[in-house]
Amino acid sequence: MPSADNTAGTSQVTETIARFTTLTDPRAISDALLVLHHALQGANAQEITQRVLETIPIAFLLQLLQTDHGDETEFIVDRTCSVLESLLQETSYSALIQDPLLYGALLQALNSPLPRIHALGLSQVDKVAKEDLSVLKSMLGSDIFQATVSGIASDSISIAERSKQTLLKICDTEERLETVITFEASFPLIQDLAQSKSSIAQLRMIEVLTELAGRSHGSLSTLEKAGLLDSLKNGLDAVDILTRFNVIEILSEFGATASGSEFLDHSGILTQLATVVENEADQDSLGVTAIVKLYGKLGASDQVDFVSMDMKYQILAQIERLLVGDDDFEPDESLKVEAMASIGLIGGNVQNVEWVSQSRCAETFISRLPQLTRDSKAAWHHSLAQILACSPDPSPETERVISAFYSQLQGPGQSPFIARLLVSAKSQSAELSMSALAVMIPLAHYQFGVQKMGSEREVITFLLERNAELSHSQKVAKHEVIEAMLKTFHATKETSSTPLLTADQVSHLDLVHRQGPFYQRATATVAIQDLAA
């Protein structure tokens, strides 16, 4: 049997539908729209939709969008749009444009300066993606498509972004993209924006085109043949530094795809970028920083053959120069940090880790540690942590590579690296402490790493200590180190007789692990230094 609440709710919906067209008070209209919106999302949505369409004319709802409702206008517009979207959910684009009222309303919505109404119109254009190519072709030659593309150049960021999403949906397959690009009426609209004198409108269209090109090699080929990606190459030569920066930002997303990295290679863009790094590092720090980030994203992507790319363009050598400078160039701290971050991203990809770890760039990266400021040292730790975390479940081969890389960290005449790392982990600077713990966590996933940590009595002591002054994040990080150490220890114990930790160390680490990161004894504690031995 239906509950009293359900019965009351049904009664309210029925009454709202029946009285809706008689309402004149803006607050009452707004409340009624909210009732309809919720009902159209409920279990009986199909039945409610039918009842609303039979009782409330669509024209009446559309009129609400054109009326000034005072303080309630924004609410009424938003709720009316939501109700209309629900009512038209099952109406195809081809059916919608057959209705003169709806066609006119759609065109009006696509030219509205109000983002919510504009989005209502675009939600109907989105439906073209589910229709036959013939419907798409008919739309491409209409005012509907022109209004859709024009929205990308809107002064409203919301309208522009939503318009971009609709164009991406319309071109959701290689066949549909080719249809849009080769159609006589639609191509000039896209080309005009891609070559627009308005840098903002141009960049928005370039973002759309690169996202489409990054989907497949076929899509890339279609757009290249049409000359629609020329703006990317031209953008790198822009006099305006901000325009060039934005183009590089777009390229960094595009380049991380298989087709995008191919384009960066054969188009000559990577050569252009290398030239900027070589000749303009001291003049355009914004652009060079963006290039370093781009290199990091290329290396981090599993769709990119970074090793081959580095062999051809000496990317790691470029990053190394930006890390240390030369006779003609001295990088600032922010650029050094970005260079280190990119080394971490590139080396953190298991496909590249051996190549990076054996490079001169890695040697330079390691040698910089003693000279770094506290903040830069934290960035260095995070980059190292990414390299160590190149694989969530390291294979024997990865263990071999990382172990060899770790041996470079030791340094002649220096104390063990793990001991120096511990100094940072104990730092009063929460940022530096967390960065050191971020290194310990992935290190504990390796057999050699657990051995190194277990061989340093002070490291175990530090992990077992319950320091109430540590932050929430520091306590959690220490617990993660212990958890990883125990996991590695037990996994190794099943397959090898190599002792990674002593029985006492395992016992005490296990106890602290089971107690959790936030455990505090209520009574005075005994010193644990002896237990750590």
Secondary structure as UniProt FT lines:
FT   HELIX           4..19
FT   HELIX           20..22
FT   HELIX           26..39
FT   TURN            40..41
FT   TURN            43..44
FT   HELIX           45..55
FT   HELIX           58..64
FT   TURN            65..66
FT   HELIX           70..72
FT   HELIX           73..87
FT   TURN            88..90
FT   HELIX           93..96
FT   TURN            97..98
FT   HELIX           100..110
FT   HELIX           115..125
FT   HELIX           126..130
FT   HELIX           133..140
FT   HELIX           143..150
FT   HELIX           151..153
FT   HELIX           157..170
FT   HELIX           174..182
FT   TURN            184..186
FT   HELIX           187..194
FT   HELIX           199..213
FT   TURN            214..215
FT   HELIX           217..225
FT   TURN            226..229
FT   HELIX           230..235
FT   TURN            236..237
FT   HELIX           241..255
FT   HELIX           258..266
FT   HELIX           269..280
FT   TURN            281..283
FT   HELIX           285..300
FT   TURN            302..303
FT   HELIX           306..313
FT   HELIX           315..324
FT   TURN            327..328
FT   HELIX           333..347
FT   TURN            350..352
FT   HELIX           353..357
FT   HELIX           360..367
FT   HELIX           369..371
FT   HELIX           374..388
FT   HELIX           396..410
FT   TURN            412..413
FT   HELIX           417..425
FT   HELIX           430..443
FT   TURN            444..445
FT   HELIX           447..455
FT   HELIX           457..464
FT   TURN            468..469
FT   HELIX           472..495
FT   HELIX           503..515
FT   TURN            517..518
FT   HELIX           529..532
//
